[in-house]
Amino acid sequence: MLVVFLFDARLTSMTDISLAHIPIDNPFLERLGIQLAQWSPGYAEMRLDTSADLGNRTGRIHGGVICTLLDSVCGYCGLYSAPGDPVLRSLTLSLTTNFVSSGEGTTLVAKGYIVRKGRSVFFARAEVWLDDIELLATAVGTFKYVGA
């Protein structure tokens, strides 16, 4: 996974960064339509607009889509590197997921947080929210940094 961060010197803070400035650079996530909305040390936020294509037989968002968001946002929260720093990559060692609700809405919002970071492994937690209102699922994961 190659993560590229484009820096515009006119920006005054991380809050000035728009989606156009944060390429997700992951073909699978791009195909699903997932966008990296926020990215900073120890934090990542991804968004995905819902559609019938993402549903299961009951008409709800497929659990695999939610697991993909949880895994991805957990991984990305440990991979932020400042412009000019080496790109970081990782592999998922474990991911424990808990589904807590379901619902109907327009946007899935995944938020990932570093719990602890070592030299070769990091631990993260994540949440997926429906329209930033209803908590759908949580996860904790262990990730290993890998070389280029």
ZIVENFEN-V242063 format. One record per residue. N is the residue number from 1. RES is the residue in one small letter. SS is DSSP state (H for helix, E for strand, L for the rest). OMEGA is omega in whole degrees, -180 to 180 (none if undefined). Layout:
# ZIVENFEN-V242063
<<N & RES & SS & OMEGA> <N & RES & SS & OMEGA>>
This chain:
# ZIVENFEN-V242063
<<1 & m & L & 178> <2 & l & L & 180> <3 & v & L & -180> <4 & v & L & 179> <5 & f & L & 180> <6 & l & L & -178> <7 & f & L & 177> <8 & d & L & -176> <9 & a & L & 180> <10 & r & L & 180> <11 & l & L & -178> <12 & t & L & 179> <13 & s & L & 178> <14 & m & H & -179> <15 & t & H & 179> <16 & d & H & -176> <17 & i & L & 179> <18 & s & L & 180> <19 & l & H & -178> <20 & a & H & -178> <21 & h & H & -178> <22 & i & L & 178> <23 & p & L & -179> <24 & i & L & 174> <25 & d & L & 178> <26 & n & L & -174> <27 & p & H & -179> <28 & f & H & -180> <29 & l & H & 178> <30 & e & H & 179> <31 & r & H & 178> <32 & l & H & -178> <33 & g & L & -180> <34 & i & L & 179> <35 & q & E & 175> <36 & l & E & -172> <37 & a & E & 178> <38 & q & E & -180> <39 & w & E & 179> <40 & s & E & -180> <41 & p & L & 177> <42 & g & L & -178> <43 & y & E & 172> <44 & a & E & 176> <45 & e & E & 179> <46 & m & E & -180> <47 & r & E & 177> <48 & l & E & 175> <49 & d & E & -179> <50 & t & L & 175> <51 & s & L & 179> <52 & a & H & 180> <53 & d & H & -178> <54 & l & H & -174> <55 & g & E & 174> <56 & n & L & -177> <57 & r & L & 179> <58 & t & L & -180> <59 & g & L & 177> <60 & r & L & 177> <61 & i & E & -179> <62 & h & L & 179> <63 & g & H & 178> <64 & g & H & 177> <65 & v & H & 180> <66 & i & H & 177> <67 & c & H & 177> <68 & t & H & 178> <69 & l & H & -180> <70 & l & H & -180> <71 & d & H & -176> <72 & s & H & -177> <73 & v & H & 174> <74 & c & H & -180> <75 & g & H & -177> <76 & y & H & -179> <77 & c & H & 178> <78 & g & L & -174> <79 & l & L & -179> <80 & y & L & 171> <81 & s & L & -178> <82 & a & L & 178> <83 & p & L & -179> <84 & g & L & 177> <85 & d & L & 178> <86 & p & L & 178> <87 & v & L & 178> <88 & l & L & 177> <89 & r & E & 179> <90 & s & E & 173> <91 & l & E & 177> <92 & t & E & 174> <93 & l & E & 177> <94 & s & E & 177> <95 & l & E & 177> <96 & t & E & -173> <97 & t & E & 175> <98 & n & E & 175> <99 & f & E & -174> <100 & v & L & -179> <101 & s & L & 171> <102 & s & L & -179> <103 & g & L & 178> <104 & e & L & -179> <105 & g & L & -174> <106 & t & L & -175> <107 & t & E & 171> <108 & l & E & -180> <109 & v & E & -180> <110 & a & E & -179> <111 & k & E & -178> <112 & g & E & -176> <113 & y & E & 173> <114 & i & E & 174> <115 & v & E & 178> <116 & r & E & -175> <117 & k & E & 175> <118 & g & L & -180> <119 & r & L & -177> <120 & s & L & -177> <121 & v & E & 171> <122 & f & E & -179> <123 & f & E & -177> <124 & a & E & 174> <125 & r & E & -178> <126 & a & E & 177> <127 & e & E & 170> <128 & v & E & -179> <129 & w & E & 173> <130 & l & E & -179> <131 & d & L & 180> <132 & d & L & -177> <133 & i & L & -174> <134 & e & E & 178> <135 & l & E & -179> <136 & l & E & -175> <137 & a & E & 175> <138 & t & E & 177> <139 & a & E & 168> <140 & v & E & -177> <141 & g & E & 176> <142 & t & E & -175> <143 & f & E & -180> <144 & k & E & 174> <145 & y & E & 178> <146 & v & E & 178> <147 & g & L & -178> <148 & a & L & none>>
